[in-house]
Amino acid sequence: MKKLLSVLAVIAGLTAATAQSSIKDGEWFHAVGYDYAIGIDLSSLAVPFASNGVTWAPRYTFPVGDEMSFGLVAPVGLGIAQSSAGGINLGYHYTLAATLQVGLASTRASNAFIGAFVNIGYGSYARQVRNNSGIGPAFERDGSNGVFSELGVRYDYLGNEVNLSAGMWRVPVSAVDKADVLSLRLLYGFW
């Protein structure tokens, strides 16, 4: 998988270098919608929390022809997370990732019916968790920081661009007691 992603990144970079795009040739695109996330402890397959929320994912891309682009995407989101112990927490995430887009909505000039994308970067999925130290209502950040990867498809539904994607924040092995986070998103895209 890593080799395939590396090859795709090199191809996109070489194609972009030959196109000699300038910063003025970039395009903004936005997507907003529903985000469902669960924390998973991969060693025990326990689910310490689940979250329902909203996500906004702006991206700035450079077209490479009419059906492909590459650039940066910075999804941010906010949700209500419920822990397995029964507590309700405020969940939030932020990420900065490189993106490769093909097909529908990869560029303004694209007229494809379906598209796909891959995002790879670094980010955090965190919750504000009540501290049970007994000294009043104190909250502390419980964050899962790590490499973020996401795969998705984009399709045209009655003239609207709809994104469906699955992503993961993978925490380092050295991060003890931190859960990896899986996310499913259903977003509406617009220029």
N, CA, C and O atoms as a DFTB+ gen file, in Angstrom:
764 C
 N C O
     1  1       0.824      -1.189       0.000
     2  2       0.000       0.000       0.000
     3  2       0.870       1.256       0.000
     4  3       0.605       2.210      -0.732
     5  1       1.941       1.240       0.855
     6  2       2.833       2.391       0.914
     7  2       3.529       2.619      -0.420
     8  3       3.721       3.761      -0.837
     9  1       3.914       1.514      -1.102
    10  2       4.586       1.652      -2.389
    11  2       3.640       2.255      -3.426
    12  3       4.054       3.097      -4.224
    13  1       2.382       1.835      -3.422
    14  2       1.408       2.363      -4.368
    15  2       1.190       3.849      -4.141
    16  3       1.147       4.624      -5.097
    17  1       1.052       4.253      -2.880
    18  2       0.847       5.664      -2.571
    19  2       2.076       6.487      -2.923
    20  3       1.949       7.618      -3.392
    21  1       3.266       5.931      -2.703
    22  2       4.500       6.634      -3.059
    23  2       4.592       6.825      -4.568
    24  3       4.963       7.901      -5.038
    25  1       4.260       5.795      -5.319
    26  2       4.294       5.879      -6.781
    27  2       3.291       6.928      -7.266
    28  3       3.609       7.726      -8.147
    29  1       2.075       6.929      -6.692
    30  2       1.074       7.933      -7.080
    31  2       1.545       9.349      -6.765
    32  3       1.328      10.262      -7.562
    33  1       2.181       9.543      -5.620
    34  2       2.681      10.866      -5.249
    35  2       3.787      11.322      -6.202
    36  3       3.817      12.488      -6.598
    37  1       4.693      10.418      -6.574
    38  2       5.771      10.773      -7.499
    39  2       5.202      11.119      -8.872
    40  3       5.626      12.095      -9.491
    41  1       4.249      10.330      -9.348
    42  2       3.630      10.602     -10.658
    43  2       2.936      11.954     -10.641
    44  3       3.072      12.740     -11.578
    45  1       2.195      12.222      -9.577
    46  2       1.502      13.510      -9.475
    47  2       2.504      14.655      -9.435
    48  3       2.282      15.685     -10.073
    49  1       3.603      14.499      -8.700
    50  2       4.615      15.537      -8.625
    51  2       5.299      15.788      -9.957
    52  3       5.514      16.937     -10.341
    53  1       5.643      14.712     -10.667
    54  2       6.283      14.873     -11.968
    55  2       5.349      15.511     -12.981
    56  3       5.763      16.365     -13.765
    57  1       4.092      15.099     -12.965
    58  2       3.109      15.683     -13.877
    59  2       2.934      17.157     -13.570
    60  3       2.843      17.975     -14.485
    61  1       2.886      17.503     -12.307
    62  2       2.720      18.903     -11.908
    63  2       3.946      19.729     -12.298
    64  3       3.818      20.877     -12.723
    65  1       5.119      19.143     -12.151
    66  2       6.332      19.869     -12.515
    67  2       6.365      20.167     -14.002
    68  3       6.826      21.235     -14.405
    69  1       5.891      19.255     -14.814
    70  2       5.866      19.498     -16.258
    71  2       4.784      20.491     -16.630
    72  3       4.916      21.205     -17.625
    73  1       3.727      20.548     -15.856
    74  2       2.659      21.512     -16.147
    75  2       3.060      22.918     -15.725
    76  3       2.497      23.889     -16.231
    77  1       4.026      23.056     -14.806
    78  2       4.532      24.328     -14.304
    79  2       3.402      25.237     -13.856
    80  3       3.308      26.385     -14.291
    81  1       2.551      24.724     -12.994
    82  2       1.457      25.526     -12.451
    83  2       2.009      26.570     -11.497
    84  3       2.963      26.314     -10.763
    85  1       1.407      27.738     -11.514
    86  2       1.768      28.767     -10.541
    87  2       0.713      28.788      -9.450
    88  3      -0.335      28.155      -9.582
    89  1       0.988      29.516      -8.368
    90  2       0.059      29.568      -7.244
    91  2      -1.274      30.185      -7.658
    92  3      -2.304      29.909      -7.044
    93  1      -1.255      31.024      -8.702
    94  2      -2.493      31.652      -9.174
    95  2      -3.396      30.664      -9.906
    96  3      -4.578      30.944     -10.109
    97  1      -2.860      29.519     -10.302
    98  2      -3.647      28.533     -11.042
    99  2      -4.396      27.566     -10.133
   100  3      -5.094      26.676     -10.620
   101  1      -4.261      27.726      -8.837
   102  2      -4.926      26.824      -7.898
   103  2      -6.420      27.082      -7.806
   104  3      -6.909      28.136      -8.214
   105  1      -7.147      26.089      -7.258
   106  2      -8.604      26.173      -7.122
   107  2      -9.015      25.800      -5.701
   108  3      -8.486      24.847      -5.129
   109  1      -9.953      26.548      -5.133
   110  2     -10.530      26.237      -3.829
   111  2     -11.741      25.354      -4.017
   112  3     -12.496      25.514      -4.976
   113  1     -11.926      24.425      -3.103
   114  2     -13.109      23.572      -3.073
   115  2     -13.439      23.352      -1.604
   116  3     -12.535      23.263      -0.773
   117  1     -14.723      23.263      -1.277
   118  2     -15.153      23.057       0.103
   119  2     -16.129      21.891       0.165
   120  3     -16.862      21.629      -0.789
   121  1     -16.131      21.203       1.283
   122  2     -17.100      20.136       1.530
   123  2     -17.514      20.234       2.998
   124  3     -16.684      20.498       3.869
   125  1     -18.786      20.022       3.260
   126  2     -19.287      20.082       4.628
   127  2     -20.341      18.997       4.803
   128  3     -21.080      18.695       3.866
   129  1     -20.418      18.403       6.005
   130  2     -21.415      17.365       6.226
   131  2     -21.198      16.575       7.502
   132  3     -20.576      17.046       8.453
   133  1     -21.728      15.360       7.496
   134  2     -21.791      14.482       8.669
   135  2     -20.523      13.654       8.814
   136  3     -19.941      13.206       7.826
   137  1     -20.104      13.459      10.060
   138  2     -18.902      12.699      10.371
   139  2     -19.208      11.763      11.543
   140  3     -19.628      12.213      12.609
   141  1     -18.997      10.469      11.341
   142  2     -19.152       9.484      12.417
   143  2     -17.776       8.886      12.685
   144  3     -17.109       8.428      11.758
   145  1     -17.349       8.888      13.940
   146  2     -16.018       8.380      14.282
   147  2     -16.104       7.454      15.483
   148  3     -16.935       7.638      16.372
   149  1     -15.235       6.463      15.493
   150  2     -15.114       5.581      16.657
   151  2     -13.640       5.424      16.999
   152  3     -12.784       5.364      16.116
   153  1     -13.362       5.359      18.285
   154  2     -12.017       5.044      18.750
   155  2     -11.896       3.541      18.881
   156  3     -12.807       2.879      19.378
   157  1     -10.772       3.000      18.436
   158  2     -10.555       1.557      18.508
   159  2      -9.170       1.297      19.078
   160  3      -8.170       1.795      18.561
   161  1      -9.120       0.514      20.145
   162  2      -7.857       0.031      20.679
   163  2      -7.539      -1.247      19.893
   164  3      -8.143      -2.291      20.138
   165  1      -6.602      -1.168      18.960
   166  2      -6.339      -2.295      18.057
   167  2      -5.750      -3.513      18.762
   168  3      -5.794      -4.617      18.219
   169  1      -5.197      -3.329      19.966
   170  2      -4.656      -4.496      20.669
   171  2      -5.763      -5.344      21.284
   172  3      -5.648      -6.568      21.329
   173  1      -6.841      -4.705      21.762
   174  2      -7.926      -5.463      22.391
   175  2      -9.239      -5.380      21.615
   176  3     -10.211      -6.044      21.974
   177  1      -9.277      -4.571      20.557
   178  2     -10.477      -4.305      19.759
   179  2     -11.611      -3.698      20.597
   180  3     -12.783      -3.811      20.239
   181  1     -11.255      -3.062      21.701
   182  2     -12.245      -2.339      22.504
   183  2     -12.558      -1.007      21.821
   184  3     -11.722      -0.448      21.110
   185  1     -13.770      -0.512      22.047
   186  2     -14.206       0.765      21.475
   187  2     -14.440       1.735      22.630
   188  3     -15.519       1.733      23.223
   189  1     -13.440       2.571      22.961
   190  2     -13.592       3.460      24.110
   191  2     -14.556       4.617      23.895
   192  3     -15.056       5.181      24.869
   193  1     -14.836       4.993      22.625
   194  2     -15.797       6.070      22.391
   195  2     -16.316       6.021      20.959
   196  3     -15.708       5.416      20.076
   197  1     -17.452       6.673      20.756
   198  2     -18.040       6.880      19.431
   199  2     -18.517       8.316      19.369
   200  3     -18.938       8.873      20.382
   201  1     -18.456       8.927      18.184
   202  2     -18.767      10.344      18.053
   203  2     -19.623      10.613      16.820
   204  3     -19.419      10.009      15.767
   205  1     -20.577      11.519      16.961
   206  2     -21.371      12.038      15.844
   207  2     -21.089      13.526      15.746
   208  3     -21.123      14.228      16.756
   209  1     -20.811      14.017      14.546
   210  2     -20.499      15.428      14.427
   211  2     -20.558      15.930      13.007
   212  3     -21.057      15.256      12.107
   213  1     -20.037      17.131      12.824
   214  2     -19.983      17.774      11.514
   215  2     -18.523      18.047      11.158
   216  3     -17.678      18.236      12.033
   217  1     -18.250      18.063       9.864
   218  2     -16.902      18.321       9.363
   219  2     -16.958      19.327       8.226
   220  3     -17.860      19.291       7.389
   221  1     -15.989      20.220       8.208
   222  2     -15.775      21.126       7.082
   223  2     -14.393      20.813       6.541
   224  3     -13.419      20.793       7.293
   225  1     -14.301      20.568       5.232
   226  2     -13.031      20.169       4.627
   227  2     -12.696      21.075       3.444
   228  3     -13.047      20.756       2.308
   229  1     -12.017      22.208       3.694
   230  2     -11.563      23.035       2.571
   231  2     -10.308      22.435       1.942
   232  3      -9.484      21.832       2.629
   233  1     -10.175      22.606       0.638
   234  2      -8.956      22.133      -0.014
   235  2      -8.536      23.135      -1.088
   236  3      -9.366      23.811      -1.695
   237  1      -7.246      23.207      -1.298
   238  2      -6.677      24.056      -2.342
   239  2      -5.856      23.153      -3.230
   240  3      -4.894      22.534      -2.774
   241  1      -6.227      23.072      -4.503
   242  2      -5.578      22.127      -5.404
   243  2      -5.080      22.810      -6.666
   244  3      -5.530      23.895      -7.036
   245  1      -4.148      22.148      -7.304
   246  2      -3.593      22.584      -8.578
   247  2      -4.000      21.581      -9.646
   248  3      -3.636      20.409      -9.556
   249  1      -4.752      22.020     -10.662
   250  2      -5.185      21.093     -11.714
   251  2      -4.013      20.563     -12.534
   252  3      -3.049      21.274     -12.815
   253  1      -4.128      19.301     -12.905
   254  2      -3.202      18.653     -13.827
   255  2      -4.095      18.075     -14.917
   256  3      -4.540      16.931     -14.813
   257  1      -4.356      18.838     -15.940
   258  2      -5.342      18.455     -16.941
   259  2      -6.742      18.748     -16.422
   260  3      -6.918      19.518     -15.478
   261  1      -7.740      18.122     -17.050
   262  2      -9.137      18.358     -16.663
   263  2      -9.648      17.387     -15.611
   264  3     -10.654      17.671     -14.960
   265  1      -8.992      16.257     -15.426
   266  2      -9.538      15.201     -14.573
   267  2      -8.658      14.806     -13.399
   268  3      -8.893      13.769     -12.779
   269  1      -7.639      15.619     -13.076
   270  2      -6.789      15.270     -11.940
   271  2      -6.216      16.539     -11.326
   272  3      -5.923      17.508     -12.026
   273  1      -6.060      16.517     -10.009
   274  2      -5.431      17.635      -9.315
   275  2      -4.736      17.116      -8.055
   276  3      -5.016      16.010      -7.593
   277  1      -3.830      17.923      -7.507
   278  2      -3.179      17.606      -6.249
   279  2      -3.088      18.893      -5.441
   280  3      -3.134      19.987      -6.004
   281  1      -2.961      18.766      -4.135
   282  2      -2.875      19.954      -3.299
   283  2      -2.930      19.607      -1.825
   284  3      -2.431      18.568      -1.392
   285  1      -3.555      20.509      -1.054
   286  2      -3.673      20.340       0.395
   287  2      -5.135      20.395       0.814
   288  3      -5.934      21.135       0.238
   289  1      -5.470      19.608       1.819
   290  2      -6.812      19.625       2.402
   291  2      -6.643      19.730       3.914
   292  3      -5.726      19.145       4.490
   293  1      -7.550      20.491       4.555
   294  2      -7.443      20.705       6.004
   295  2      -8.805      20.512       6.671
   296  3      -9.449      21.492       7.045
   297  1      -9.255      19.257       6.825
   298  2     -10.558      19.032       7.458
   299  2     -10.528      19.349       8.955
   300  3      -9.575      19.015       9.658
   301  1     -11.580      19.993       9.416
   302  2     -11.782      20.264      10.842
   303  2     -13.201      19.860      11.187
   304  3     -14.096      19.947      10.347
   305  1     -13.413      19.420      12.412
   306  2     -14.751      18.980      12.786
   307  2     -15.008      19.082      14.270
   308  3     -14.095      19.241      15.080
   309  1     -16.280      18.985      14.597
   310  2     -16.743      19.086      15.973
   311  2     -17.876      18.093      16.160
   312  3     -18.726      17.947      15.281
   313  1     -17.897      17.404      17.305
   314  2     -18.948      16.415      17.531
   315  2     -19.173      16.138      19.001
   316  3     -18.466      16.654      19.867
   317  1     -20.166      15.320      19.263
   318  2     -20.474      14.842      20.600
   319  2     -20.023      13.393      20.662
   320  3     -20.482      12.551      19.890
   321  1     -19.112      13.112      21.597
   322  2     -18.564      11.763      21.745
   323  2     -19.104      11.133      23.019
   324  3     -19.163      11.781      24.064
   325  1     -19.497       9.876      22.929
   326  2     -19.949       9.143      24.108
   327  2     -18.957       8.027      24.385
   328  3     -18.649       7.219      23.509
   329  1     -18.460       7.993      25.618
   330  2     -17.471       6.979      25.972
   331  2     -18.168       5.689      26.380
   332  3     -19.360       5.681      26.688
   333  1     -17.412       4.605      26.378
   334  2     -17.964       3.306      26.758
   335  2     -18.348       3.282      28.234
   336  3     -19.154       2.451      28.653
   337  1     -17.773       4.192      29.026
   338  2     -18.113       4.281      30.449
   339  2     -19.407       5.059      30.677
   340  3     -19.884       5.161      31.807
   341  1     -19.971       5.608      29.602
   342  2     -21.246       6.308      29.715
   343  2     -21.172       7.812      29.732
   344  3     -22.214       8.467      29.714
   345  1     -19.982       8.396      29.765
   346  2     -19.856       9.852      29.787
   347  2     -19.974      10.456      28.401
   348  3     -19.627       9.824      27.403
   349  1     -20.471      11.692      28.350
   350  2     -20.575      12.414      27.089
   351  2     -19.494      13.479      27.073
   352  3     -19.336      14.226      28.039
   353  1     -18.743      13.552      25.964
   354  2     -17.612      14.461      25.829
   355  2     -17.754      15.283      24.560
   356  3     -18.503      14.926      23.650
   357  1     -17.029      16.382      24.514
   358  2     -16.918      17.173      23.298
   359  2     -15.755      16.620      22.492
   360  3     -14.630      16.561      22.988
   361  1     -16.012      16.216      21.259
   362  2     -14.965      15.697      20.397
   363  2     -14.651      16.693      19.294
   364  3     -15.545      17.388      18.811
   365  1     -13.389      16.767      18.893
   366  2     -12.999      17.664      17.806
   367  2     -11.775      17.093      17.100
   368  3     -10.991      16.350      17.690
   369  1     -11.626      17.453      15.827
   370  2     -10.472      16.973      15.076
   371  2      -9.983      18.036      14.117
   372  3     -10.729      18.923      13.703
   373  1      -8.709      17.925      13.774
   374  2      -8.095      18.810      12.791
   375  2      -6.942      18.059      12.142
   376  3      -6.260      17.259      12.782
   377  1      -6.741      18.333      10.869
   378  2      -5.745      17.604      10.098
   379  2      -5.226      18.488       8.972
   380  3      -5.958      19.340       8.467
   381  1      -4.001      18.300       8.582
   382  2      -3.448      18.894       7.367
   383  2      -2.893      17.739       6.546
   384  3      -2.051      16.978       7.023
   385  1      -3.370      17.612       5.305
   386  2      -2.995      16.453       4.498
   387  2      -2.774      16.838       3.037
   388  3      -3.389      17.771       2.521
   389  1      -1.891      16.102       2.396
   390  2      -1.734      16.199       0.951
   391  2      -2.876      15.420       0.316
   392  3      -3.319      14.409       0.859
   393  1      -3.348      15.885      -0.822
   394  2      -4.478      15.223      -1.467
   395  2      -4.216      15.009      -2.945
   396  3      -3.557      15.820      -3.596
   397  1      -4.730      13.925      -3.461
   398  2      -4.723      13.623      -4.884
   399  2      -6.170      13.364      -5.276
   400  3      -6.822      12.489      -4.707
   401  1      -6.678      14.123      -6.249
   402  2      -8.078      14.064      -6.664
   403  2      -8.145      13.639      -8.136
   404  3      -7.356      14.110      -8.954
   405  1      -9.079      12.757      -8.469
   406  2      -9.303      12.375      -9.869
   407  2     -10.805      12.351     -10.140
   408  3     -11.607      12.099      -9.240
   409  1     -11.170      12.616     -11.388
   410  2     -12.573      12.533     -11.796
   411  2     -13.400      13.716     -11.351
   412  3     -12.914      14.847     -11.322
   413  1     -14.648      13.461     -11.003
   414  2     -15.623      14.489     -10.641
   415  2     -15.088      15.425      -9.569
   416  3     -14.584      14.973      -8.541
   417  1     -15.196      16.729      -9.806
   418  2     -14.804      17.796      -8.879
   419  2     -13.326      17.814      -8.536
   420  3     -12.924      18.466      -7.573
   421  1     -12.509      17.106      -9.311
   422  2     -11.069      17.221      -9.097
   423  2     -10.580      18.570      -9.604
   424  3      -9.621      19.132      -9.074
   425  1     -11.242      19.083     -10.629
   426  2     -10.990      20.425     -11.152
   427  2     -12.331      21.031     -11.547
   428  3     -13.335      20.329     -11.662
   429  1     -12.331      22.331     -11.749
   430  2     -13.576      22.993     -12.208
   431  2     -13.959      22.547     -13.617
   432  3     -15.137      22.543     -13.974
   433  1     -12.969      22.175     -14.409
   434  2     -13.226      21.783     -15.795
   435  2     -13.709      20.341     -15.928
   436  3     -14.154      19.943     -17.004
   437  1     -13.632      19.563     -14.870
   438  2     -14.014      18.151     -14.942
   439  2     -15.515      18.000     -15.161
   440  3     -16.320      18.683     -14.528
   441  1     -15.877      17.097     -16.063
   442  2     -17.299      16.795     -16.276
   443  2     -17.571      15.302     -16.097
   444  3     -18.522      14.763     -16.663
   445  1     -16.725      14.642     -15.304
   446  2     -16.904      13.220     -15.022
   447  2     -18.109      13.015     -14.101
   448  3     -18.519      13.935     -13.394
   449  1     -18.666      11.814     -14.114
   450  2     -19.831      11.496     -13.287
   451  2     -19.429      11.013     -11.895
   452  3     -20.195      11.139     -10.940
   453  1     -18.214      10.454     -11.789
   454  2     -17.743       9.920     -10.513
   455  2     -16.272      10.307     -10.336
   456  3     -15.553      10.507     -11.315
   457  1     -15.843      10.408      -9.104
   458  2     -14.459      10.757      -8.820
   459  2     -13.956      10.015      -7.599
   460  3     -14.725       9.356      -6.899
   461  1     -12.669      10.125      -7.350
   462  2     -12.061       9.478      -6.177
   463  2     -10.952      10.374      -5.652
   464  3     -10.441      11.239      -6.364
   465  1     -10.585      10.152      -4.379
   466  2      -9.508      10.934      -3.790
   467  2      -8.821      10.149      -2.688
   468  3      -9.379       9.218      -2.108
   469  1      -7.578      10.563      -2.420
   470  2      -6.797      10.000      -1.320
   471  2      -6.119      11.169      -0.612
   472  3      -5.561      12.058      -1.255
   473  1      -6.173      11.159       0.714
   474  2      -5.541      12.184       1.538
   475  2      -4.583      11.508       2.514
   476  3      -4.919      10.491       3.121
   477  1      -3.395      12.078       2.660
   478  2      -2.411      11.551       3.610
   479  2      -1.754      12.731       4.312
   480  3      -1.248      13.647       3.664
   481  1      -1.765      12.702       5.645
   482  2      -1.183      13.809       6.392
   483  2      -1.030      13.481       7.861
   484  3      -0.833      12.328       8.246
   485  1      -1.126      14.526       8.678
   486  2      -0.969      14.376      10.121
   487  2      -2.048      15.197      10.808
   488  3      -2.367      16.305      10.377
   489  1      -2.611      14.645      11.887
   490  2      -3.649      15.383      12.589
   491  2      -3.970      14.795      13.934
   492  3      -3.245      13.948      14.456
   493  1      -5.082      15.263      14.495
   494  2      -5.467      14.851      15.831
   495  2      -6.973      14.702      15.918
   496  3      -7.723      15.512      15.373
   497  1      -7.408      13.659      16.607
   498  2      -8.804      13.526      17.011
   499  2      -8.783      13.556      18.537
   500  3      -8.201      12.675      19.169
   501  1      -9.413      14.561      19.124
   502  2      -9.324      14.746      20.574
   503  2     -10.702      14.882      21.193
   504  3     -11.685      15.190      20.519
   505  1     -10.746      14.641      22.507
   506  2     -11.972      14.821      23.287
   507  2     -11.639      15.589      24.544
   508  3     -10.537      15.469      25.080
   509  1     -12.581      16.372      25.012
   510  2     -12.463      17.011      26.326
   511  2     -13.153      16.083      27.319
   512  3     -14.376      15.944      27.297
   513  1     -12.379      15.457      28.179
   514  2     -12.857      14.417      29.091
   515  2     -12.834      14.947      30.516
   516  3     -11.899      15.638      30.919
   517  1     -13.872      14.615      31.272
   518  2     -13.946      15.062      32.661
   519  2     -12.855      14.385      33.489
   520  3     -12.678      13.169      33.427
   521  1     -12.144      15.173      34.248
   522  2     -11.100      14.682      35.133
   523  2     -11.752      14.292      36.455
   524  3     -12.324      15.142      37.138
   525  1     -11.672      13.043      36.813
   526  2     -12.310      12.540      38.034
   527  2     -11.385      12.608      39.247
   528  3     -11.318      11.673      40.045
   529  1     -10.671      13.735      39.373
   530  2      -9.742      13.866      40.498
   531  2     -10.452      14.273      41.780
   532  3      -9.848      14.228      42.852
   533  1     -11.722      14.672      41.697
   534  2     -12.471      15.063      42.880
   535  2     -12.298      16.517      43.268
   536  3     -12.762      16.922      44.334
   537  1     -11.642      17.315      42.433
   538  2     -11.425      18.730      42.738
   539  2     -12.288      19.588      41.824
   540  3     -11.771      20.510      41.193
   541  1     -13.542      19.324      41.735
   542  2     -14.431      20.136      40.908
   543  2     -14.488      19.675      39.467
   544  3     -13.818      18.717      39.081
   545  1     -15.287      20.359      38.681
   546  2     -15.512      19.950      37.286
   547  2     -14.375      20.392      36.362
   548  3     -14.497      21.403      35.671
   549  1     -13.290      19.654      36.346
   550  2     -12.151      19.957      35.482
   551  2     -12.190      19.039      34.259
   552  3     -12.544      17.864      34.365
   553  1     -11.823      19.587      33.099
   554  2     -11.782      18.804      31.869
   555  2     -10.365      18.812      31.323
   556  3      -9.646      19.803      31.448
   557  1      -9.972      17.709      30.721
   558  2      -8.637      17.623      30.130
   559  2      -8.743      17.029      28.738
   560  3      -9.696      16.321      28.414
   561  1      -7.743      17.334      27.922
   562  2      -7.720      16.868      26.540
   563  2      -7.225      15.432      26.490
   564  3      -6.188      15.101      27.065
   565  1      -7.978      14.578      25.793
   566  2      -7.560      13.208      25.528
   567  2      -7.442      13.078      24.015
   568  3      -8.442      12.854      23.333
   569  1      -6.246      13.216      23.492
   570  2      -6.061      13.286      22.051
   571  2      -5.397      12.066      21.461
   572  3      -4.524      11.458      22.080
   573  1      -5.813      11.711      20.264
   574  2      -5.178      10.661      19.477
   575  2      -4.486      11.348      18.307
   576  3      -5.119      11.622      17.288
   577  1      -3.205      11.626      18.443
   578  2      -2.432      12.309      17.412
   579  2      -1.691      11.286      16.582
   580  3      -1.136      10.323      17.111
   581  1      -1.686      11.500      15.278
   582  2      -0.940      10.580      14.448
   583  2      -1.165      10.801      12.967
   584  3      -1.795      11.770      12.544
   585  1      -0.634       9.884      12.206
   586  2      -0.754       9.937      10.754
   587  2      -2.214       9.741      10.364
   588  3      -2.890       8.846      10.872
   589  1      -2.685      10.579       9.466
   590  2      -4.063      10.507       8.989
   591  2      -4.056      10.052       7.539
   592  3      -3.282      10.557       6.725
   593  1      -4.912       9.105       7.222
   594  2      -5.076       8.667       5.832
   595  2      -6.568       8.529       5.555
   596  3      -7.346       8.157       6.433
   597  1      -6.947       8.831       4.336
   598  2      -8.370       8.807       3.972
   599  2      -8.518       8.440       2.500
   600  3      -7.770       8.919       1.647
   601  1      -9.484       7.591       2.221
   602  2      -9.859       7.229       0.853
   603  2     -11.326       7.569       0.672
   604  3     -12.127       7.400       1.592
   605  1     -11.678       8.047      -0.508
   606  2     -13.078       8.375      -0.712
   607  2     -13.471       8.395      -2.176
   608  3     -12.632       8.414      -3.077
   609  1     -14.774       8.390      -2.375
   610  2     -15.353       8.522      -3.709
   611  2     -16.284       9.727      -3.695
   612  3     -16.823      10.110      -2.657
   613  1     -16.452      10.298      -4.846
   614  2     -17.329      11.446      -5.016
   615  2     -18.235      11.125      -6.198
   616  3     -17.775      10.688      -7.253
   617  1     -19.518      11.349      -6.005
   618  2     -20.447      11.064      -7.107
   619  2     -21.441      12.192      -7.245
   620  3     -21.640      12.990      -6.329
   621  1     -22.062      12.241      -8.410
   622  2     -23.043      13.274      -8.721
   623  2     -24.424      12.739      -8.375
   624  3     -24.874      11.748      -8.951
   625  1     -25.092      13.391      -7.439
   626  2     -26.441      12.990      -7.038
   627  2     -27.386      14.149      -7.320
   628  3     -27.416      15.128      -6.575
   629  1     -28.155      14.036      -8.393
   630  2     -29.114      15.060      -8.798
   631  2     -28.461      16.438      -8.925
   632  3     -29.023      17.444      -8.492
   633  1     -27.277      16.469      -9.519
   634  2     -26.577      17.728      -9.734
   635  2     -25.745      18.197      -8.554
   636  3     -25.083      19.231      -8.644
   637  1     -25.761      17.471      -7.464
   638  2     -24.960      17.827      -6.294
   639  2     -23.800      16.854      -6.145
   640  3     -23.948      15.656      -6.389
   641  1     -22.646      17.375      -5.744
   642  2     -21.482      16.531      -5.532
   643  2     -21.490      16.019      -4.105
   644  3     -21.505      16.808      -3.160
   645  1     -21.479      14.713      -3.943
   646  2     -21.527      14.086      -2.629
   647  2     -20.268      13.244      -2.440
   648  3     -19.910      12.446      -3.306
   649  1     -19.597      13.428      -1.293
   650  2     -18.383      12.678      -0.964
   651  2     -18.708      11.622       0.084
   652  3     -19.411      11.901       1.055
   653  1     -18.209      10.444      -0.106
   654  2     -18.298       9.377       0.888
   655  2     -16.879       8.881       1.108
   656  3     -16.218       8.441       0.168
   657  1     -16.403       8.951       2.367
   658  2     -15.010       8.586       2.614
   659  2     -14.843       7.862       3.941
   660  3     -15.680       7.952       4.839
   661  1     -13.736       7.142       4.030
   662  2     -13.330       6.476       5.263
   663  2     -11.907       6.911       5.563
   664  3     -11.045       6.889       4.684
   665  1     -11.661       7.309       6.815
   666  2     -10.343       7.785       7.203
   667  2      -9.906       7.184       8.525
   668  3     -10.703       6.581       9.245
   669  1      -8.625       7.357       8.835
   670  2      -8.095       6.811      10.081
   671  2      -6.965       7.684      10.598
   672  3      -6.062       8.063       9.853
   673  1      -7.029       8.000      11.904
   674  2      -5.905       8.594      12.615
   675  2      -5.187       7.442      13.279
   676  3      -5.759       6.797      14.158
   677  1      -3.957       7.159      12.893
   678  2      -3.192       6.031      13.417
   679  2      -2.169       6.567      14.401
   680  3      -1.230       7.255      14.000
   681  1      -2.332       6.267      15.678
   682  2      -1.407       6.765      16.694
   683  2      -0.140       5.923      16.701
   684  3      -0.186       4.747      16.340
   685  1       0.987       6.496      17.102
   686  2       2.234       5.716      17.176
   687  2       2.118       4.594      18.203
   688  3       1.360       4.703      19.168
   689  1       2.863       3.530      17.994
   690  2       2.854       2.390      18.909
   691  2       3.298       2.820      20.306
   692  3       2.854       2.249      21.302
   693  1       4.168       3.823      20.381
   694  2       4.676       4.280      21.680
   695  2       3.633       5.055      22.482
   696  3       3.833       5.293      23.673
   697  1       2.510       5.457      21.848
   698  2       1.470       6.212      22.555
   699  2       0.606       5.236      23.350
   700  3      -0.336       4.653      22.815
   701  1       0.927       5.066      24.608
   702  2       0.227       4.117      25.464
   703  2      -1.163       4.655      25.812
   704  3      -1.332       5.851      26.050
   705  1      -2.150       3.766      25.840
   706  2      -3.530       4.106      26.204
   707  2      -4.178       5.115      25.267
   708  3      -5.089       5.830      25.685
   709  1      -3.743       5.196      24.023
   710  2      -4.382       6.061      23.035
   711  2      -5.008       5.191      21.965
   712  3      -4.403       4.223      21.505
   713  1      -6.227       5.540      21.568
   714  2      -6.952       4.740      20.583
   715  2      -6.744       5.293      19.180
   716  3      -6.655       6.506      18.989
   717  1      -6.668       4.400      18.202
   718  2      -6.760       4.817      16.809
   719  2      -8.202       5.229      16.562
   720  3      -9.113       4.742      17.233
   721  1      -8.415       6.117      15.607
   722  2      -9.758       6.617      15.350
   723  2     -10.124       6.365      13.894
   724  3      -9.403       6.773      12.984
   725  1     -11.256       5.685      13.681
   726  2     -11.803       5.464      12.342
   727  2     -12.941       6.438      12.118
   728  3     -13.743       6.684      13.019
   729  1     -13.012       6.992      10.920
   730  2     -14.019       7.998      10.622
   731  2     -14.713       7.670       9.305
   732  3     -14.065       7.296       8.328
   733  1     -16.024       7.810       9.287
   734  2     -16.816       7.715       8.059
   735  2     -17.477       9.066       7.841
   736  3     -18.080       9.620       8.760
   737  1     -17.367       9.594       6.636
   738  2     -17.897      10.932       6.347
   739  2     -18.810      10.905       5.136
   740  3     -18.555      10.208       4.154
   741  1     -19.871      11.675       5.230
   742  2     -20.774      11.918       4.112
   743  2     -20.862      13.426       3.970
   744  3     -21.527      14.091       4.764
   745  1     -20.189      13.970       2.954
   746  2     -20.048      15.417       2.804
   747  2     -20.637      15.890       1.481
   748  3     -20.627      15.171       0.481
   749  1     -21.146      17.111       1.501
   750  2     -21.641      17.796       0.306
   751  2     -20.567      18.760      -0.159
   752  3     -20.083      19.566       0.636
   753  1     -20.182      18.700      -1.428
   754  2     -19.103      19.547      -1.945
   755  2     -19.597      20.700      -2.793
   756  3     -20.604      20.591      -3.492
   757  1     -18.874      21.809      -2.721
   758  2     -19.198      22.997      -3.534
   759  2     -17.945      23.814      -3.753
   760  3     -16.985      23.709      -2.989
   761  1     -17.951      24.651      -4.823
   762  2     -16.797      25.498      -5.151
   763  2     -16.834      26.736      -4.335
   764  3     -15.951      27.584      -4.460
